[in-house]
Amino acid sequence: MMELKTPAEIDAMAVTGRFVADVLTDLSGRARPGVNLLDLEQRARTMIAERGAVSCYWDYAPSFGDGPFRNVICLSVNDGVLHGLPHDHVLADGDVLTLDFAVTIDGWSADSALTVRIGEDDPTHPDTRLIDSTERALDAAIAAMTPGGRLGDVSAAIFEVARADGYRVNTEYGGHGIGRTMHEDPHVPNLGRAGRGPLLRPGMTLALEPWWSAGTERLARDPDGWTLRSADGSMTAHSEHTVAVTDDGPRVLTARGH
């Protein structure tokens, strides 16, 4: 059951979204060679406490994880792409880091993720092109979030970018509805058929999250019970924004650089 939000409720979600964006901007700026993942986790905890926000991850215990998650951010490195459990790992030049962060403020949630390459950036590097592919797919999905469209248009837009760039798409994990909680209906797969699925109506709020690896759509789970990695060990990337359908078109609630 999808809950349509009022314009005032979308404004409230945007307050949460701005905080999520600020945290990701802060942490990605700190992510450089020599920095431990646990330092980034601690910084996120401090920012949450100072803002009076509530982590959507702490004590989260879904069927796909091993017990309650006892961290406030997902940090996935290199072939790790989803649900990365922060651990004692020192970032090195050339690492690929995905930061995925969600909180609730005053009863409204927002969720966003980005992937960065640690150290000197090279726009021609395969890892940079992989990251760019997920970002362009996210842009295409956002553009499809218009009233009167279909949810399949959003999924199809993501898949078209992956297909054109030569990447395979996993359909087990994708985007989702979001609002009063982090995960609401509907599921938003990264593969779909245009013109199919529920009608996109003003007030719908979705977390769109294209992600893929350089070599395979299959996943393997770490012994930590949470971190999902590409099954062949290839590099991965993940981009995500919380987006609202409005009468004026899509509104990105977690936009960075506002």
N, C-alpha and C positions, 0 to 999 in steps of 0.2 A: 504494500500500500504506500504510494508516494504522497508525501505531504507537501502541498504547495505553500510556499512562504509568502507573506505579505511584503510589500516594499520596505516597511519598517523593520521587519524581521531580517530581510536581506541586508539592510544597513547594519543591523546588529552583528550578523555574520561577518560583514566586512571589517568590523572592529577587530574581531578575532583574527581574520585573515591578515590584517596589517601586522599584527603581532607575530604571527607565524612567519610572514615574509621577513620581518626585521630579524628574527632569530636565525633564519636560514642565511640571510645576508651576513650577519655577524659571524656565524660559525664557519661558513664557507671561506670568509676572509681570514680566519685563523687557521684554516687547514693548509698546512705547508709542511715541508720536510722537517722531521724531528718532533712533530706534535703527536702526542698519544691520543688515541680515540677516547680514552677515559677522561682526558682533559676537556674534550668537546662535550662529552656527556655532562660533566660537572658544570660547565658554563651554561648549558641548556637548563639544568636544574636551577641554577642561580637566577637566570632570567625569568623562568616560570614563577619562582617564589616572589621575586621583586614585583612582578606584574599582578600577582594574585590569580594566575590562571590555574587550570587543572589539566594535567597530562591525560591525553586519551589513551596512552600506552601503558601507564603504570597499572599493574594488576590485571591487564587485559589477558584473557584466557580463552581464545577461540579454539575451535577444533583442530586448526592447522598448526598450533603451537604446542610446545611441551611445558604445560603449567603456566602460571601467571608471569607475564613479562614484567621485570623489575627494573626497567629503565625508562627514560622519558623521550628518547629519540632512537631511531633505527639508523645505524651506521654500517654500510655494506662496502667492502673493499674488493676491487678488481673483479674476479668472477662472481663475487657476492652481489646480488641485485635487490633482494627483498628481505625485509624483517631482520636485517643484520643486527645481531646482539653486540652492543659495545663491549670491547674487551681490551686487554693490554696489548695493543698493537701500535707501533710507532710508524707514522706515515713516512714514506720514502719518495724521492723524486721519481715521477712516472706512475705512481699509484693512481688508480681511479677510485674516487670516493663518492658514494651516494648517501645523501642526508635526507631522511624522510621524517617529517615532524607534524604532529597534530595536537591541538589543545582545545579546551572549551573555556570560554569566558562568558560569564553571565548567562549560562545555559545554551550557548551556541558554539558549534564546533567549526573548525577549518583545518584543512589537511593539504600539505604541499611537499614536493620533493624536487631535488636537483642533483645532478651529477657533475663533479668537477675533476679535472686532471691536476694532480699535485705537481708543483714545480713549474718550470718554464713551459708555457703553452706553445704548441706547434699546430697551426690550423690544418696542416697536411697529414698529421699523424692519424693512423686508423682509429685510435681511441677517441680522438677529438671528433672525427667524422661520425663515429657511433653515437656520441653524446648529442651532436648536432642533429642527427636523424630523429632521436626521440623528442628533441625540442621542436623541430619542424612538425612532427606528427601532433604534438600537443597544440601547436598553433592552428593546425588544420582542424583538429577536433573542436577547439574553441570557436572557430569561425562557423562551424556547423551547428552551434547551439543557438538556433534562431527559432522563434515561435512559428509553429506550423510545420516544422521539420519532424523527422522521426529519429528515435534513438539510434536506429541502424545507420543513419547518416553520419553520426558521430563516430561509431565504430568503424564504418567503412572508410572514413577520412583518415583514421589512424593507420588502418591496414594498408591503404594505398601508398602511404609514405614508406612504410616498412618494405612492402613488395618492391617498390621502385628502387629502394636502396639496397635490396638483396638480403634483407633480414627475415628470419622466420618468427612467427608470432605464437606465443603461448596463450591459450584461452582459459587456463585454470584461474589465473589471477589478473584482475584488471581494475577498472574504476568502479565507482559506487555512488549511490546517493549519500548525502550528508546533510546534517542540520542540527537537530537536538542531540544526536549522537554521531559518532564518527562513521559508522557503517549503517546505512539505511538502504532501502530499495530505491532504484533497481541496480542490478549488476550491470556494469558497462564493459563488455569485452572489447579487446583490442582488435577484433575481427568481426565484421558484420556486413549486412547487405543494405545498401541505401534504400530508403523508402519503406523499410520494415520496422516493426517494433512500436513502442508507445509514442504517442504524439508529444512533441516538445511544447510545453505550455509555460507561460510566464509564472514564475514562482518555483520552478524546478531548480534544485541546487545539486550539482554533481561534482565529485572529485574525479577528474579525468587523469589517467596515468599510463601513457604509453611506456613500455619498457621492453627491451630485448637484449640478446647477446650477439656477439659477432659470429657465433658458429652454430648454435642449436636453439630450438625452442624448449628443450627438455631441461628439467631442474633436478638438482640433488640437494638433500637437506643435510646440514652440518650436524655433528654429534651434539651441538649445543641445543638442538631441538627447535631452533628458530630460523637461523640464517639459511636462505635459499640461494644456491649457486647454479651457474650454468653447468649442465651435466658433463660438458667436454672441457671445462676449465677456461673457456674463452671469456674475454672481457665483456662487461655488461654496462648498461646505462638505463636510467629511469628519470622521467620528468613528470611532474604532477602539479596541477592547480585546482583549487576549488572555484567553480564557475556557476553563475546563476543565469537562467534564462529570464530576460526581461522584455517588456514591450519594445524597448529600444535596441534589443539584440543582446549578445552575451556580455556579462559583466564578470571580470576576473577578480575574485575577492581576495586572492593571495598574491596579487601582482607585486613584484619586487621593484625597488627603485622609484616608489611613489613619492 
